[in-house]
């Protein structure tokens, strides 16, 4: 629609004027301008035109000869033969029906207006007539004298020559212009949209849209062969009253450049996706581009008019052109100002942009061995693939690709269609006609110069039996490539394997979708089971039927019956039902008197149509009373021969079911109705608190495992005995899981002990065959009850078969039941250190949620609701200032917390700090079970003028001496219960300002050769809380066969580096990173393999120091030595790192720096004791390197540090 709003009359006028212009061009009629005229003048012009048309029609009717006809405009591009089914066949029939002497049929199927997509016998006969009619052009060139019915190259050439465009008369008012076969019509009528099946409907529309200029591209150069160069941008905004449809836009070239500079003009949406096909300029220097796009109400979309440049611009270099938007086609009212002008670009013939070569991809079916036919149900199949290789000028970015599914399958036949590049899947957008699949790659996929990427399209085949799939790339510009350096679009070449300069740039493989298939297998869901005698609908066997491709009908199904103990003819009223219980065939009666296997025992002659997918079949019938317990029945069928007249409903093709071997159902065992009743082993005899509600006294097992049918139970007679007074037990009920079976007046309130206390159920209880049910007996007890109670079973019971309704007497296993002793006192609560409580460890100051102990709480006699927990912290090696707080945890849930203060201490010893945690919510500990509570500590920070004490050993335990600190409440008794016992004793955690972690990566080279060799490697990583220092390292060296001092390892030292490649030595020690001032001489100092070698860190002046590891960083250590003489033919050197088995003894609290108390020692002290093999420091309050500072510890408890010796690292000759 033009920008000026038109009335209904004006629309009619414009249509007639367009028709009149056609006539004018044909017959020389001059059509006056339609602008600036009144309605009356327009009406007069219309009447005049109608008169002219009538006169012309009269002249035509008097002319001799047949009326002029045209073709369908369709181009035949592939060979056709009998049995084909696609849209090309329908086009063929339309051309054949255009002439009486080649028509397919005079009436009915295949006649004019009734053409179909199936190439059958009528079509073949018509093709033969056509070939004979044009024998000189069709048959003679290929050496034939009579038609064959095969549409090959010469036949297609004649069809295409005759198949000129049709100029149809104006359609009647209201005619749907889009009733065509999917994929045939390529232009969507104005104001309509097409669905995926190819049908059109009126596009939803609001009343108006606004067209405006957007930010325009800058003027620039247009190199030859460049693609999608942006010229003009415009924005379309829909009104708020509804969506609007933009059908197309008309563009016009401006400037003096030649039209031939453009290979094609395209319209792009705001995602860069091409809309419609590329168009060339007409004689008015204009082109209509784009396809129907819906703009939602109240939103805007920006579009770009872009151009694909000619491959050569040598004759047009320097010419300047623009592409202006001069008209907008929409059924909505359009407002705005036209034309919209954009950039004026200058053509360039010398600038070299990137290039690519293309070839068929290795994943394309045509490039692989095997056929190209697939079954419906095939998933993740690669339909087509192209490979793009970047040239040497610049890297290439692949932005998008548009595939053309050019064959007969509809988009509804395919699912999960994606484009794949290097394993990454990109979704595709399907065009409105279901034929174009576009994938955008976002920022793009880069192809480096000289390298390749393969682009493939894959998906699932879910329908379309008898159809074909072919994913082509129609035009070179459907593959959108951009140069990474210069940013210009690149047009790929028309050469390369599988590519051509024809109408289809890349023709993908054609994949045929096979006709339907039907496969039968055993349905394991119909398990081997017991079946009943003289009961209807007993399962005889189950089968799974899987159909692919198309629905399939089966006219007759035969099943065989194998019986042991009786005969198939004694099985009657057999029906074939599906998974929904619907009867598909039958009932029929079995036949045959043989035993083990009787062929054709069941024949179903009702036609069954199986839909695509899975259908579950089950045979159900009735066994007469001739069958006996432990007889068996097994059904089977051989689908290829027992299932007959099997036909695909779409293709009409006869299908042979598979497999060709027998498929057997599971064996069914005949059983009479039966059930056993017994008392379960759970619960056991126990003491309980009187006054408990819904207390489980006993459980009863009703077992129908050996029954041929479900069993119905209406009541149970239970044995109740007690010396605690029968009336102290009330509201006794049987429970099936969470369901009470006797409620209201059926609940039992015993008045006396009895061996047959009757429990009448509210409803009949069904015990399924083959399984058992366990029923729990619950009663309320009086708080005054005292004594023992037993609930068992001893009286004869009754039951009924659920299907046969025959009475049966269950087998009874009599038992008195467990003894329950009722007590008027409450339960007991015990606390102990759990085995999962952590052993001694080190931890960093200022950290939270450090697990320090794990406590186990146990309840007996009744459930206990834990209210509070008493805790204590030893003051021997710490103070309350070292712990901010402790928290209690039930798994991942925090249930309480506590803090230790100076004011709350052990009144007896004044050595422990005490605290009680009142739980956030009471914690239930079930009777006779344990509950684990984890104690976690938040440690105070250490450092300059901070409260934490360096090296403090923090232990937090349960305080058994706090008589009322740990409290619970009995769930049954309601009494307060206090835990008693001895204090727990956990290992605790020693807290330092920062903590190192040791790892041992092993040797990079383990082959022993002469020279200076790495003997051992280890790493030290400081915690994030602060730096640490390494003062002393101890290790041992053993050799396999050293016999003289000359065979020993000499010049041993430890080296430290800042990097894992051991190339940058640390500072503060020797310049090469060695720790010791002098190398260690094993020749004079080594005694045995147990000789400990101690290396201390020293400065270049041989003063004691430490190797500093900054916070959060790692230092890399290695032990090296010289090996000169290698004793014997085989020789090895093994080295181990020594650790510490306990914390250094005799360290007493002392002052250091600003810490009033430290539980550390001096380096000098630790060196004096042989037990301290690894010495380090946390720099608690200072960075001084003094060996006399009380700031050193040994390696006990450090992560990765051994208690004795590490695993050896060995060199072998």
KAKA-V903950 format. One record per pair of residues at least 24 apart in sequence whose C-alpha atoms are under 6 Angstrom apart, sorted by the first residue. I is the first residue (numbers start at 1). J is the second residue. Records with the same first field share a line. If there is no record, write none. Layout:
I->J / J
This chain:
1->329 / 330 / 331
3->334 / 335
5->333
70->164 / 165 / 166
71->163 / 164 / 165 / 166
72->163 / 165 / 166
73->163 / 164 / 165
75->160
76->156
79->151 / 152
80->151
81->150
82->119 / 120
83->119
84->119
85->117 / 118
86->117 / 408
87->117
89->117
90->115 / 116 / 117
102->126 / 129 / 130
124->149
191->331
194->432 / 433
195->432
196->432 / 433 / 434
198->433
205->242 / 243 / 244
206->241 / 242 / 243 / 244
207->332 / 333
208->239 / 332 / 333 / 334
209->237 / 238 / 239 / 334
210->236 / 237 / 334 / 335 / 336
211->235 / 236 / 336
212->336
213->340
216->342
217->343
218->343
219->343 / 344 / 345
220->345
221->345 / 346 / 347
222->346 / 347 / 348
223->348
224->309 / 310 / 311 / 312 / 313 / 349
225->309 / 310 / 311 / 491
226->309 / 489 / 490 / 491
227->308 / 489 / 490 / 491
228->306 / 307 / 308 / 489
229->306 / 307
230->306
231->305 / 306 / 342 / 343
232->304 / 305 / 342
233->303 / 304
234->302 / 303
235->301 / 302
236->300 / 301
237->299 / 300
238->297 / 298 / 299
239->297 / 298
240->297 / 298
242->297
243->295 / 296 / 297
244->294 / 295
245->293 / 294 / 330
246->292 / 293 / 330
247->291 / 292 / 329 / 330
248->289 / 290 / 291 / 329
249->288 / 289 / 327 / 328 / 329
250->287 / 288 / 325 / 326 / 327
251->286 / 287 / 324 / 325 / 326
252->285 / 286 / 323 / 324
253->285 / 322 / 323
254->321 / 322 / 323
255->320 / 321
257->319 / 320 / 321
261->309 / 310
262->308 / 309 / 310
263->308 / 309 / 310
264->307 / 308
265->306 / 307
266->306
267->304 / 305
268->303 / 304
269->303
270->302 / 303
313->349
314->349
317->347 / 348 / 349
318->346 / 347
319->346 / 347
320->345 / 346
321->345
354->393 / 394 / 483
355->391
356->389 / 390 / 391 / 492
357->388 / 389
358->387 / 388 / 496
359->386 / 387 / 496 / 497
360->386 / 387 / 497 / 498
361->385 / 386 / 387
366->509
372->511
373->511 / 512 / 513
374->513 / 514
375->513 / 514
376->461 / 462 / 463 / 548 / 549
377->461 / 462
378->460 / 461
379->460
380->458 / 459 / 460
381->458 / 459
382->457 / 458
383->457 / 458
384->456 / 457 / 471 / 508
385->455 / 456
386->454 / 455
387->453 / 454
388->452 / 453
389->451 / 452
390->449 / 450 / 451
391->449 / 450
392->449
394->449
395->447 / 448 / 449 / 484
396->446 / 447 / 482 / 483 / 484
397->444 / 445 / 446 / 481 / 482 / 484
398->444 / 445 / 481
399->441 / 444 / 480 / 481
400->439 / 440 / 441 / 480
401->438 / 439 / 478 / 479
402->437 / 438 / 478
403->436 / 437 / 471 / 472 / 473
404->435 / 436 / 471 / 472 / 473
405->435 / 470 / 471
406->470
407->468 / 469 / 470
408->467 / 468
409->464 / 467 / 468 / 469
413->462 / 463 / 464
414->460 / 461 / 462
415->459 / 460
416->459 / 460
417->458 / 459
418->457 / 458
419->456 / 457
420->455 / 456
421->455
463->549
465->513 / 514 / 515 / 549
466->513 / 514 / 515
467->513
468->511 / 512 / 513
469->510 / 511
470->508 / 509 / 510
471->508
472->506 / 507 / 508
473->506
474->504 / 505
475->505
515->549
516->548 / 549 / 550
517->547 / 548
518->546 / 547 / 657
519->545 / 546 / 657 / 658
520->544 / 545
522->665
528->666 / 667 / 668
529->668
530->668 / 669 / 670 / 671 / 708
531->669 / 670 / 671 / 708
532->670 / 671 / 672 / 708 / 709
533->623
534->623 / 624 / 625
535->622 / 803 / 804
536->621 / 622
537->620 / 621 / 622
538->620 / 621 / 622
539->619 / 620
540->619 / 620
541->618 / 619 / 635 / 665
542->617 / 618 / 665
543->617
544->616
545->614 / 615
546->613 / 614
547->612 / 613
548->612
550->612
551->610 / 611 / 612 / 649
552->609 / 610 / 647 / 648 / 649
553->608 / 609 / 646 / 647
554->607 / 608 / 645 / 646
555->607 / 645
556->604 / 605 / 643 / 644
557->604 / 642 / 643
558->600 / 602 / 603 / 642
559->600 / 602 / 636 / 637
560->598 / 599 / 600 / 601 / 635 / 636 / 637
561->597 / 598 / 601 / 634 / 635
562->596 / 597 / 598 / 633 / 634
563->595 / 596 / 632 / 633
564->595 / 596 / 631 / 632
565->631
566->627
567->593 / 595
568->592
570->624
571->622 / 623
572->621 / 622
573->621
574->620 / 621
575->619 / 620
576->618 / 619
577->617 / 618
578->616 / 617
579->616
629->670 / 671 / 672
630->669 / 670 / 671
631->669 / 670
632->668 / 669 / 670
633->667 / 668
634->667
635->664 / 665
636->663 / 664 / 665
637->662 / 663
638->662
671->707 / 708
672->707 / 708
673->707 / 708 / 709 / 801
674->707
675->703 / 704 / 810
676->702 / 703 / 810 / 811 / 812
677->701 / 702 / 812
678->813
684->818
685->818 / 819 / 820
686->820
687->820 / 821 / 822 / 861
688->822 / 861
689->822 / 823 / 824
690->781 / 782 / 783 / 785 / 822 / 823 / 824
691->781 / 782 / 783
692->780 / 781 / 972
693->780
694->778 / 779 / 780
695->778 / 779
696->777 / 778
697->777
698->777
699->775 / 776 / 777
700->774 / 775
701->773 / 774
702->772 / 773
703->772
704->769 / 770 / 771 / 772
705->769 / 770 / 771
707->769
709->769
710->767 / 768 / 769 / 802
711->766 / 767 / 800 / 801 / 802
712->765 / 766 / 799 / 800 / 802
713->764 / 765 / 799
714->761 / 764
715->759 / 760 / 761
716->759
717->756 / 757 / 758
718->756 / 757 / 793
719->754 / 755 / 756 / 791 / 792 / 793
720->753 / 754 / 755 / 790 / 791
721->753 / 789 / 790
722->788 / 789
723->787 / 788
724->785 / 786 / 787 / 788
726->750 / 751 / 752
727->751
728->781 / 782 / 785
729->780 / 781
730->779 / 780
731->779
732->778 / 779
733->777 / 778
734->776 / 777
735->775 / 776
736->775
756->795
786->822 / 823
787->821 / 822
788->820 / 821
789->819 / 820
790->817 / 818 / 819
791->817
792->816 / 817
826->973
827->860 / 861 / 862
828->859 / 860
829->858 / 859 / 979
830->857 / 858 / 979
831->856 / 857
832->856
833->984
839->987
840->987 / 988 / 989
841->989 / 1197
842->989 / 990 / 991 / 1197
843->991
844->991 / 992 / 993 / 994 / 995
845->939 / 940 / 941 / 942 / 991 / 992 / 993
846->939 / 940 / 941
847->938 / 939
848->938
849->936 / 937 / 938
850->936 / 937
851->935 / 936
852->935 / 936 / 988
853->935 / 986
854->933 / 934 / 935
855->932 / 933
856->931 / 932
857->930 / 931
858->929 / 930
859->927 / 928
860->927 / 928
861->927
862->927
863->925 / 926 / 927 / 971
864->924 / 925 / 968 / 969 / 970 / 971
865->922 / 923 / 924 / 968 / 969
866->922 / 923 / 968
867->919 / 922 / 967 / 968
868->917 / 918 / 919 / 966 / 967
869->916 / 917 / 965 / 966
870->916 / 958 / 959 / 965 / 966
871->914 / 915 / 916 / 957 / 958 / 959
872->913 / 914 / 956 / 957 / 959
873->912 / 913 / 955 / 956
874->912
875->911 / 912
877->952 / 953
878->952 / 953
882->939 / 940 / 948
883->938 / 939 / 940
884->938 / 939 / 940
885->938
886->936 / 937
887->935 / 936
888->934 / 935
889->933 / 934
890->933
895->919 / 920
896->920
942->993
943->1180 / 1181
944->1154 / 1181
945->1154
949->1157 / 1158
950->992 / 1158 / 1159
951->990 / 991 / 992 / 1159 / 1160
952->990 / 991 / 1159
953->989 / 990
954->988 / 989
955->988
957->984
958->983 / 984
959->983
993->1178 / 1180
994->1023 / 1025 / 1026 / 1178
995->1023
996->1021 / 1022 / 1023
997->1021 / 1199
998->1200
999->1200
1006->1211
1007->1211 / 1212 / 1213
1008->1211 / 1212 / 1213
1010->1123 / 1124
1011->1122 / 1123
1012->1121 / 1122
1013->1120 / 1121
1014->1119 / 1120
1015->1119 / 1120
1016->1118 / 1119 / 1209
1017->1117 / 1118
1018->1117
1019->1115 / 1116 / 1117
1020->1114 / 1115
1021->1113 / 1114
1022->1109 / 1111 / 1112 / 1113
1023->1111 / 1112
1024->1111 / 1112
1026->1111
1027->1109 / 1110 / 1111
1028->1108 / 1109 / 1177 / 1178
1029->1106 / 1107 / 1108 / 1176 / 1177
1030->1106 / 1107 / 1176
1031->1096 / 1097 / 1106 / 1175 / 1176
1032->1095 / 1096 / 1174 / 1175
1033->1094 / 1095 / 1174
1034->1093 / 1094 / 1138 / 1173
1035->1092 / 1093 / 1136 / 1137 / 1138
1036->1092 / 1093 / 1135 / 1136
1037->1089 / 1134 / 1135
1038->1089 / 1133 / 1134
1039->1132 / 1133
1040->1131 / 1132
1045->1083
1047->1125
1048->1083
1049->1121 / 1122 / 1123
1050->1081 / 1082 / 1121 / 1122
1051->1079 / 1080 / 1081 / 1121 / 1122
1052->1079 / 1080 / 1120 / 1121
1053->1079 / 1119 / 1120
1054->1118 / 1119
1055->1117 / 1118
1056->1116 / 1117
1057->1115 / 1116
1058->1115
1068->1099
1069->1098 / 1099 / 1100
1070->1100
1077->1102
1105->1185
1130->1213
1131->1212 / 1213
1132->1211 / 1212 / 1213
1133->1210 / 1211
1134->1208 / 1209 / 1210
1135->1208 / 1209
1136->1206 / 1208
1137->1205 / 1206
1138->1204 / 1205
1139->1173 / 1202 / 1203 / 1204 / 1205
1140->1195 / 1196 / 1203 / 1204
1141->1196 / 1203
1142->1196
1143->1196
1152->1190
1160->1190 / 1191 / 1192 / 1193
1161->1190 / 1191 / 1192
1162->1188 / 1189 / 1190 / 1192
1163->1187 / 1192
